[in-house]
Amino acid sequence: MPNKKSHPSALHEKAGISPPEMISSESVKNIQQFRKVQPSSTELVDGILAGNITALSRAITLVESTNGGHLAKANEVINACLPHANKSVRIGITGVPGVGKSTFIEAFGKYLTGLGKKVAVLAVDPSSTISHGSILGDKTRMEELVKDKNAYIRPSASGETLGGVARKTRETITLCEACGFDTIIIETVGVGQSETAVHSMVDFFLLLKISGAGDELQGIKRGIMEMADAIVINKADGDNIKKAQFAKLEFNRALHLFPAKKSGWTPTTSTCSAITHEGIPEVWETIQKFLELTKGNNSLFEKRKEQNQYWMLETINEQLKLNFYNHPEIQKLLDSTKKAVQNDEISPFAAASLLLKTYFKD
C-alpha cells in the first residue's frame, strides 16, 4: 500500500515568503516613550502660543479629562492663555439632524480659509445614553476641510452634559484663540436643548433650516427663533430652490413677531447651497455687518462679559455637583437611600434633604 505521506494532496499549500515588517519596532518604541512623557503646563502653553496643533490637542484633552489630578494643570494652562484670547469671532451653528450642518460648515470653513482666516471647528457628537460611546465622525464628514492647513477640527463627545456643551467647550474656545485661530465655529448636537448653552458662549448664532420637510410653521419655535441672529435655509439647489425661497419668506415674516434684540441687530434670512456654494459668501457678509454694528455700539463686549459671569456660575454648580457625588459619606448612603425611595419608604424630597444635610454637616 503506497505511503500517503509521500504523496501530498494537490491542495497542499507550500510555505511562502514572510512579508517584510511594515512597522519599525524602533519607531513604535519611540512613539510609546513619547506618549508616556507628559508635557508640563509651561510646555503646553508655549506650544499653543507658537501655533503648535499637537500642543493644542493635548491641552484640550487635559481640559476634557475627568481625572481630578488634571484639573489644576488644566487651569494653569487656561489662565496662561487667557491674555492671548478674545481675539476671534465665535459662531454657533445649529439645526435639526439632516439639515446639513457638517456639509455647510465644511463649505463655509473652506470659504473662510480662502480669505486667509484660521478656522477652528468644535463639533459636539451625541453620546449614547446606553453605551456612553460616541462616533466622533465629523472629521470624516469634513474630509476637505480637515486637510486644510488653516483649519482645525476637534470633535468631542457630549457625555452627560445637556446638549454637549459646558465648561469644557467654553475653555476650549480660549485655547483655540490663544493658538491663533481667529474664527471659532461651534456645531451643536442639534437635539433641542443644546442651543441655549451654545448661545451663551458665541457672538453670532446661526440657525440652519431646510424646506420641504413639512409645514414651515412647524419649524418656527419661539425659543430658538428668538436666539437666532440669522436663519439660513440650506439645500437651496436643484428642484428645491423655489421651496427654499418660499421658506425664506415664511421665516422672514415670523422674525418680525419677536421683540427687538438688545444689540440693535435685526435678524436676517437667506438661502444657500453647501453643495454648489451658492449663498455662502453672503452668510459671511451678514456676520461682518453684525460685528460692525455690535462692536460699534459696544454690545458685543457687554455680551461677552455676561457670558463670562454665566459660565462662572455654571462652573460652581458643576463643581458642587461633582463634589457631592464624590463625597465618601454620600457614596455610602446613596444606594440604600435610592432603594428606600423606590420602595416608598421615604419620599424623594425627604431623601434628598437627608443626603444634603449629611453632605453639609461635614
C-alpha atoms as one frame of an Amber mdcrd trajectory, in Angstrom:
protein
   0.000   0.000   0.000   1.566   3.333  -1.051   2.565   5.776   1.660   0.084
   8.695   1.637   2.560  10.969   3.360   4.901  10.805   0.343   2.093  11.985
  -1.956   0.658  15.247  -0.571  -2.734  16.485  -1.755  -2.957  18.779  -4.753
  -4.468  21.301  -2.355  -1.340  21.228  -0.238  -0.096  24.776   0.482   3.622
  25.371   0.462   5.187  27.765   2.895   5.510  31.189   1.325   7.895  34.040
   1.913   7.143  36.071   5.038   6.350  39.696   4.182   8.790  42.288   5.473
   7.860  44.086   8.692   5.865  47.175   7.742   6.273  48.972  11.068   9.645
  49.636  12.581   9.778  48.268  16.118  12.179  51.096  16.957   9.623  53.682
  15.786   6.909  52.051  17.865   9.149  52.157  20.913   9.944  55.849  20.372
   6.247  56.749  19.969   5.299  54.845  23.116   8.026  56.573  25.106   6.954
  59.963  23.750   3.332  59.361  24.758   4.365  58.415  28.270   6.091  61.774
  28.692   3.501  64.286  29.866   4.467  67.860  28.937   4.377  70.447  31.692
   1.791  73.223  31.678   4.514  75.681  30.621   5.477  73.490  27.657   1.837
  73.212  26.609   1.305  76.974  26.822   4.499  77.697  24.855   3.385  75.229
  22.187  -0.122  76.713  21.958   1.177  80.283  21.639   3.555  79.082  18.921
   0.613  77.642  16.966   1.516  74.010  17.635  -1.585  71.894  16.909  -0.260
  68.904  18.867   0.139  71.037  21.998  -3.363  72.456  21.462  -4.887  68.981
  21.131  -3.119  67.708  24.243  -4.251  70.743  26.232  -7.868  70.240  25.125
  -7.650  66.575  26.142  -6.402  67.747  29.529  -9.354  70.140  29.883 -11.819
  67.408  28.883 -10.342  64.905  31.327 -12.470  63.808  34.266  -9.348  62.893
  36.219  -9.263  65.114  39.292  -5.475  65.293  39.124  -5.635  67.004  35.729
  -7.828  69.895  36.886  -5.071  72.021  38.436  -2.806  71.598  35.406  -5.657
  72.430  33.025  -6.437  75.604  34.996  -2.779  76.667  34.795  -2.820  76.304
  31.009  -6.117  78.177  30.616  -5.082  81.054  32.882  -1.810  81.457  30.973
  -3.720  81.505  27.662  -6.399  83.997  28.747  -4.356  87.159  27.969  -3.949
  85.890  24.399  -7.630  85.026  23.866 -10.787  87.015  22.984  -9.483  87.950
  19.545 -11.791  85.808  17.430 -15.340  85.809  16.168 -17.334  82.986  17.764
 -20.094  81.483  15.651 -22.630  78.938  16.869 -24.379  76.802  14.237 -27.418
  74.688  14.981 -30.194  72.882  13.161 -32.119  69.636  13.256 -30.305  66.411
  12.256 -30.273  66.103   8.476 -30.195  69.839   7.809 -26.627  69.540   6.516
 -24.657  71.193   9.329 -21.380  69.374   8.630 -21.584  69.965   4.863 -22.400
  73.633   5.433 -19.563  74.077   7.938 -17.086  72.496   5.535 -18.152  74.781
   2.664 -18.221  77.821   4.964 -14.880  76.911   6.549 -13.189  76.426   3.159
 -14.515  79.821   2.054 -13.072  81.469   5.185  -9.652  79.819   4.873  -9.670
  81.011   1.258  -9.946  84.547   2.662  -6.884  83.896   4.837  -8.796  83.108
   8.037  -7.728  80.476  10.554 -10.787  78.396  11.423 -11.335  76.085  14.401
 -14.408  73.848  14.360 -15.552  72.475  17.706 -18.024  69.764  16.792 -20.004
  68.029  19.508 -21.176  64.476  18.792 -24.012  62.988  20.850 -23.056  60.227
  23.263 -25.116  57.090  23.689 -27.095  57.017  26.922 -26.639  53.226  26.956
 -23.013  52.560  25.985 -21.831  56.174  26.603 -19.878  55.912  23.347 -19.722
  58.471  20.530 -18.859  58.102  16.847 -16.855  61.369  16.561 -17.256  61.266
  12.791 -17.075  64.973  11.964 -13.543  64.741  10.590 -14.742  62.045   8.205
 -17.684  64.148   7.033 -15.473  67.226   6.526 -12.787  65.451   4.529 -11.744
  68.552   2.541 -11.622  70.966   5.467  -9.662  68.543   7.638  -6.808  68.650
   5.099  -6.690  72.453   5.136  -3.599  73.710   6.982  -5.530  76.754   8.228
  -8.339  74.693   9.761  -8.575  72.626  12.918 -11.462  70.267  13.656 -11.950
  68.969  17.174 -14.829  66.514  17.670 -15.853  65.910  21.274 -18.367  63.596
  22.876 -21.316  65.286  24.541 -21.163  62.913  27.511 -23.790  63.523  30.156
 -23.822  67.281  29.676 -27.067  68.746  28.359 -26.535  69.431  24.683 -22.878
  68.528  24.896 -21.543  71.959  25.755 -20.358  73.142  29.132 -17.225  74.454
  30.812 -15.007  72.258  28.647 -16.258  73.693  25.364 -16.042  77.239  26.722
 -12.432  76.747  27.786 -11.539  75.040  24.512 -12.507  78.291  22.787  -9.908
  80.115  24.897  -7.194  77.618  23.946  -8.025  77.821  20.220  -7.953  81.622
  20.305  -4.569  81.605  22.038  -3.310  79.247  19.310  -4.089  81.888  16.675
  -7.494  80.823  15.350  -9.499  83.942  14.515 -12.791  82.216  13.680 -14.310
  79.657  16.059 -17.291  77.617  14.873 -19.269  75.541  17.367 -21.579  72.909
  15.915 -24.307  71.758  18.284 -25.703  68.272  18.674 -28.993  69.604  17.350
 -31.278  67.803  19.778 -33.285  70.754  21.063 -31.686  71.809  24.357 -28.073
  72.426  23.304 -28.906  75.717  21.607 -29.247  77.617  24.883 -25.799  76.528
  26.038 -24.172  77.358  22.692 -25.884  80.742  22.568 -24.272  81.567  25.923
 -20.735  81.257  24.518 -20.868  82.666  20.976 -21.122  86.111  19.385 -23.262
  85.136  16.404 -25.895  82.393  16.424 -26.819  80.836  13.076 -29.887  78.648
  12.642 -29.869  76.280   9.656 -33.198  75.204   8.191 -34.379  73.156   5.230
 -37.518  73.499   3.163 -39.927  70.810   2.096 -39.772  68.951   5.407 -43.428
  69.534   6.238 -45.343  72.565   7.450 -42.896  75.503   7.501 -44.662  76.962
  10.542 -43.814  73.777  12.445 -40.180  74.855  12.294 -40.906  78.246  13.823
 -40.319  77.625  17.517 -40.233  80.727  19.665 -37.220  79.829  21.817 -34.776
  79.009  19.042 -36.055  81.774  16.749 -35.527  84.416  19.423 -31.905  83.348
  19.846 -31.052  83.279  16.135 -29.105  86.184  14.630 -29.605  84.740  11.154
 -31.639  81.965   9.582 -30.184  80.222   6.550 -32.250  77.785   4.502 -29.754
  75.180   3.304 -30.026  72.799   0.331 -31.387  75.545  -1.943 -30.359  73.768
  -5.132 -31.954  71.823  -7.981 -35.718  71.441  -7.686 -35.601  72.760  -4.129
 -34.767  76.394  -4.989 -38.388  77.607  -5.163 -39.304  75.817  -1.927 -36.279
  77.392  -0.211 -37.313  80.865  -1.384 -40.833  80.303  -0.055 -39.412  79.111
   3.301 -37.240  82.227   3.444 -40.331  84.434   3.147 -42.172  82.468   5.837
 -39.312  82.718   8.333 -38.742  86.365   7.496 -42.365  87.150   8.384 -42.049
  85.174  11.614 -38.961  87.115  12.726 -40.957  90.357  12.806 -43.190  88.873
  15.521 -40.354  88.694  18.038 -39.080  91.554  20.237 -36.047  93.550  19.130
 -32.633  92.383  20.310 -30.684  94.366  22.918 -27.796  94.717  20.466 -29.980
  96.551  17.955 -29.358  93.848  15.351 -32.225  92.754  13.118 -32.023  89.011
  12.306 -31.821  88.133   8.614 -32.950  85.230   6.449 -31.204  83.859   3.382
 -30.809  80.713   1.286 -27.693  78.763   0.381 -26.410  75.502  -1.003 -23.490
  73.851   0.734 -23.046  71.691  -2.377 -22.872  74.434  -5.031 -21.572  77.055
  -2.539 -24.288  79.484  -3.650 -25.056  81.937  -0.846 -22.020  81.022   1.296
 -20.209  84.388   0.781 -23.427  86.205   1.712 -23.522  84.408   5.081 -20.072
  85.791   5.920 -21.133  89.274   4.755 -24.059  89.092   7.191 -21.735  88.156
  10.050 -19.406  91.041   9.133 -22.315  93.502   9.273 -23.350  92.071  12.650
 -19.828  92.530  14.052 -19.586  96.072  12.711 -22.830  97.024  14.447 -22.263
  95.245  17.780 -18.643  96.365  18.120 -19.673  99.899  17.267 -22.351 100.099
  19.980 -20.252  98.020  22.439 -22.990  95.379  22.817 -20.625  92.587  21.699
 -18.228  93.236  24.579 -21.065  93.593  27.088 -22.462  90.257  25.907 -19.091
  88.564  26.439 -18.908  89.952  29.980 -22.341  88.493  30.734 -21.272  85.172
  29.238 -18.163  85.053  31.444 -20.314  85.618  34.517 -22.779  82.945  33.376
 -20.027  80.339  32.980 -18.539  81.190  36.367 -21.881  80.343  37.988 -22.305
  77.235  35.821 -18.856  76.035  36.855 -19.742  76.483  40.518 -22.898  74.397
  40.006 -20.957  71.716  38.159 -18.204  71.554  40.802 -20.687  71.377  43.685
 -22.490  68.501  41.983 -19.201  66.685  41.384 -18.060  67.185  44.980 -21.413
  65.998  46.313 -21.402  62.664  44.459 -17.708  62.051  45.219 -18.174  62.625
  48.964 -17.364  59.397  50.891 -20.423  59.597  53.184 -22.758  60.270  50.261
 -21.335  57.313  48.345 -22.059  55.083  51.360 -25.642  56.275  51.759 -26.699
  56.817  48.148 -27.549  53.225  47.153 -29.554  52.449  50.293 -31.392  55.786
  50.024 -32.260  55.081  46.387 -33.758  51.720  47.368 -35.755  53.329  50.172
 -37.188  55.843  47.687 -38.024  53.080  45.186 -39.829  51.113  47.912 -41.816
  54.187  49.019 -40.191  54.056  52.458 -39.230  57.723  52.169 -40.277  60.488
  49.781 -37.757  61.655  47.143 -37.732  65.146  48.663 -37.104  63.920  52.210
 -34.338  61.616  50.895 -32.686  64.491  49.046 -32.900  66.665  52.169 -31.312
  63.891  54.266 -28.394  63.469  51.851 -27.798  67.207  51.619 -27.763  67.540
  55.409 -25.216  64.730  55.602 -23.048  66.443  52.985 -23.140  69.924  54.542
 -22.688  68.543  58.071 -19.131  67.556  57.109
